[in-house]
Amino acid sequence: MGLEKYFSWLILLSWVFLVLSFRVNCSEVSLKLLRTPRAFSNRNFAKFAFQVLVSGNGDICADCSTYCKLDDHIPSVCASGEILYTRLLDGNHTFEVCTNGSHGAGCSRYNWTVDTIPPTAYITAPTSFTNASNVSVNISFSEPCWTQGGFGCSSTNSCNLLVYGPGQVVPNTLNVIEPDLKFSVVVSLSTRDQYGRVVVVMDKNFCSDSAGNKFKRTENSRIFMHFDRRSVSVDIRTQIPERLLQIDRETRTVLATNRTENMKVYLYFTEPIVNSSTEILNSLNISQGLVTPISGNSLGERRFGFQIKGISQMAIVTLSLRSSLLLSRQGTSVAPVTPVTFLYDMQRPAVSLSTTSRMRTCEEQIPVWIKFVKPVFGFNSSHVSITGGHLQSFQEMSRSIYIVNIQAREDFVSVSIPENVTGDVAGNRNLQSNVLQLLHYTVPSISQVLSIFATAAFVVTSFAAGLLTVSTASLQSVENSLSHSGICIDEMVASYIAS
């Protein structure tokens, strides 16, 4: 290693001496480069050939020593008149050859550029999703690509920008932003189709750079454009249970819950939305409570979840969405959606029992009214607890009022509704009712016979009194009639005598 280093330094000193000698002394020696690479080369190697000439008469120097140098590397002996450099990096390079002999010293230099990278182009558009009919496309080349005519677009069928799908280039919109580097052109999207996809891609090998590298198409030389002019809708879904109720002779779906964990709302869009979760939150209106976002999978910006909090024990809550504030990625406004209304109720339904009978009664049939403070569901006769009697009938007047008839079998009759046997629309189970207690007694048979006789006697007496009243009234009527008739005759006789 020490000898090699010493030899390298010796060559370097000789090279410096040759250069200085060439600059100081007038030399009869000249160097002629016979072979060089192109000034702009797409090859990563270079081969040089040269001759050492004497006295300008074309004689070749036989005893001249030559040294070759590439860029800033250490010079090397190149006595054969040829040298090859390989694995050159892209960029500017300098080759220098010098000679020294009995006829003097001389040097020759050559500069060139290595460029092995082919030119490419980057295609961009304002958006990959649109509902417009025309989209402007920008084309930017990595370097000037002007040979073979360069980029051009004279007609739809003769354009270096290719369009696949329901669309085409509009040639007369070609705009040269920077010669040989930047262009723009409009791509027209089909108006006959409501939606579709268009592929815009550069042509192949239509130009070369100054080094001779042909144009190469890369991933950035292609874009996809999706157009969709269909309306965008949203579906508001909740985890609140549904129940079918008949209201005003119409069957309706009612949402009701008594659990805060059920009060989650999800918005499902038919197309991805560009709005953030915060922007969607600001577009929600709620009649009571607060709405907060829920983290989770958005299904490609199609689903957004929210939690409703801060509602009192019982409330009717309406949630609406200002859909006009939301846009799909195509730029289409979201269609209006019907608000969601639900009942939040944590109060358990109370129930009371009453009867039209006295608390001490001898009636065989005892009617009992069952009244809940609000409608309940699933309540039936098996939920009525009876002691000392038997249920004869069960009638539902409404979801909150029921009537049962109880036949007494013992002296003491007790009726009640246990707790948790039925529930309201929100799922709250009922409270226990009051206990209705009645004392039932029976009338002896002899008492019944005496009562019948007494009643019959009262009826006979009443009938006789009625007949007597009618007879007296009839006699008085006859007497009055006769008296009236006598007066009339006397008046007729007096009138006749006077005449």
C-alpha positions, 0 to 999 in steps of 0.5 A: 500500500505504501508503494502504491501511494508513493507511485500515485503521488509521483504521477500527480507531481509529474502531471502538475509538472507537465501542465506547468511546462505546457503553460510556460514553454512553447511546445511543438507537441499537440494532442488530437482527440480522435474519439469522444462521447457526445456532449450530452450522452445517455451512456454511463461509460466513455471511450477516448482515443487520441494522438500526440502530434509533433511540429504540426506536420502530423507526425506521431510522437513515438517517445512522448509519455501521456497521462489521462485524468477524469474529473478530480481523480488521480491521473493515470498512464495512458500510453496506448492512445485509448482509455475507457471510463465506466460506471460514470455518474449522471452529471458533468464530466471533464476528461484531460490528457497531457503529454511530455517528451523531447519535443515538449509538453501539451494537454487537451481537455473535453467536457461532456454531460452524462444523462441516463434518466429518461424524461417523464411527465406528471399529470395532475387535475384539481380533483379526482372526483367531480360532477362537472363536464369539463376538467382541466389537466396539467402536464409537467415534464421532468426535463425538456422533451423536444425531439421528435416534435415534442408534446403535441395535441393537434386533434382528438386522434392525434394527441400525446395525452390519451383518454380511456373511458367516457371522455375525450381531449379538447385539442383547441384548449391546449395551453403552453405554460412553459415551452417543452416543460408545462402544458394544460389541456381540457378533458371533456367528460360524457354528459350522456352518462350519470357516472363513470371513470376516465383514465388519462395517461401519457403516450409512449416514446413520443419524444426524447431529451437532449441526451437521447433518452426516450420518454418513459411513462411512470405511475405519475403519468396517469390519473383516474377521474371519477365523475358522478352526477347522481344525487347523494342521500343520507340515512339517519340510523339509531340504536333505539328500539322501534315499536309499532303503535296504532295512533288515530287508527293509523299504525306508526313506528315509534322510537323509544328508550330508557337507556342512554347507551341506546342513544347513538345516531349514525349517518350513512351516506351513499357517497363519501363526504369531504366534510370532517366529523366536526363540520357534520356535527355543526350541521346537526340540530337537536331539540334537547341535550348535546351531541358528541362524535363517536370514533370508529370506522367511517367506511371510507368517509361514508359513516359518522357516529354521534352520541346524544347526552344530557337529556332529562328523565323524560323528553321527546327529542328531535334530531335534524340534519342541515344536509345542504352544508354537506358535500360529496367528494364529487361536489354534490350537495346531500339531499334533505333527510327527514328528522328523527324523533324519539322518546327518552323516558326513565320513569316507571309507569304507576298503576292504580285500582278502583271499583264502583262497588262498596268496600263492603258488598254483597254483589257477586260480580265486582268490577275493578278498573285498572288505570296506568299513568301511561300506555303499557304493552304486554299486559294481560289477565294473567298479570292480575293478582286475585285473592278470594275471588275468580277472574270472570272477564278481562277487557282492554279499553285502551293501552292504559285502562283495563276492566276486570270483573271478579266473582267473589268466592270468599268473604275477603277479596283482594286485588293487586297488580305486582311490579315488573309484569308489564312495561311502557314503550320505553321499556320501563317496568311498572310499579306495584299497584295499590291493594284493593280490598273488599269485604263480601257478605251473603244475604240469608234465605229468610231475609230474602223471602221477607224482602220479597213479601214486603216488596209485594205488599208495597207494590199492591198498596201503591197500586190500590192508592193509584186506583183510588186517586184515579176514581176520585179524579173521575167523579170530580170531572163528571160533576164539573161537566154537569154544572157547566151543561146547566149554565149553558141551557139556562142561557139558551132559555133566557135568550129565547124568551127575550126574543 
